Amino acid sequence: MRTLIVYGSRWGCTDEFAEFIREQLGDEEFVIFTHIDTQDPPTVADYDRIIMGGSIVYGRIGRKLKRFMEEYRALLLQREIGLFLCTLSGEEHARKLFTKVFPRDLREHAKASCIPGGMVHLEALSPISRRIVTRRFKTLDTRNYEVLKDFARDMKRFKKRTPAS
Ligand SMILES: Cc1cc2nc3c(=O)[nH]c(=O)nc-3n(C[C@H](O)[C@H](O)[C@H](O)COP(=O)(O)O)c2cc1C
């Protein structure tokens, strides 16, 4: 199975999650990953499985990841795909954000999807952003690796066969 992980990350949290997913997928997998903000993706059609992830910054996902999903939409719908979103929002709002940033057809087609929380490195932010973020979110580290483990397990699971297939 050839797997491509395409993600966008502003301060490294999604980066870390992408690396963790890669570890969880295991050695038998051939996994390449691409930080979409700084690298061009390899030939996407060469991959059987494509996992896409991004982080929410001021209510939006990165432009390049959005463009990637638009550009490769038709191909993505013919591949096994997984989606993950980093956010500090609580469960209900996080789910709304997930619905907003990932197109419906990709969400419905995804073999697995998850919202594993997020993290802010305050020292990396400007004083203004620091003030906004600390006022807005009670907890600045909601990373949940169990959610990512389940996600990777679901991605690896073989599709159930019906008796007729
Ligand atoms: C300046 C800033 C703005 C953010 N805005 C939002 C937001 O609007 N909604 C939200 O749920 N999380 C927001 N977050 C939380 C990020 O989604 C979270 O920290 C994420 O893990 C960042 O991942 P990254 O380092 O890979 O970019 C914000 C974080 C920062 C630093």
The ligand as a Gaussian input file, in Angstrom:
#p B3LYP/6-31G(d) Opt

LIG

0 1
 C       -3.220000      32.446000      15.999000
 C       -4.054000      31.206000      16.178000
 C       -5.377000      31.192000      15.766000
 C       -6.159000      30.045000      15.956000
 N       -7.471000      30.061000      15.569000
 C       -8.241000      28.987000      15.835000
 C       -9.617000      29.006000      15.515000
 O      -10.159000      29.956000      14.963000
 N      -10.360000      27.916000      15.834000
 C       -9.810000      26.819000      16.439000
 O      -10.519000      25.876000      16.728000
 N       -8.485000      26.761000      16.710000
 C       -7.695000      27.814000      16.431000
 N       -6.376000      27.776000      16.732000
 C       -5.796000      26.539000      17.285000
 C       -5.034000      25.747000      16.222000
 O       -5.923000      25.147000      15.309000
 C       -4.205000      24.675000      16.927000
 O       -3.283000      25.315000      17.768000
 C       -3.472000      23.765000      15.978000
 O       -2.960000      22.681000      16.709000
 C       -2.345000      24.445000      15.232000
 O       -1.738000      23.504000      14.399000
 P       -0.439000      23.830000      13.539000
 O        0.645000      24.174000      14.506000
 O       -0.173000      22.573000      12.801000
 O       -0.794000      24.965000      12.619000
 C       -5.584000      28.898000      16.549000
 C       -4.233000      28.913000      16.928000
 C       -3.485000      30.039000      16.753000
 C       -2.046000      30.030000      17.205000

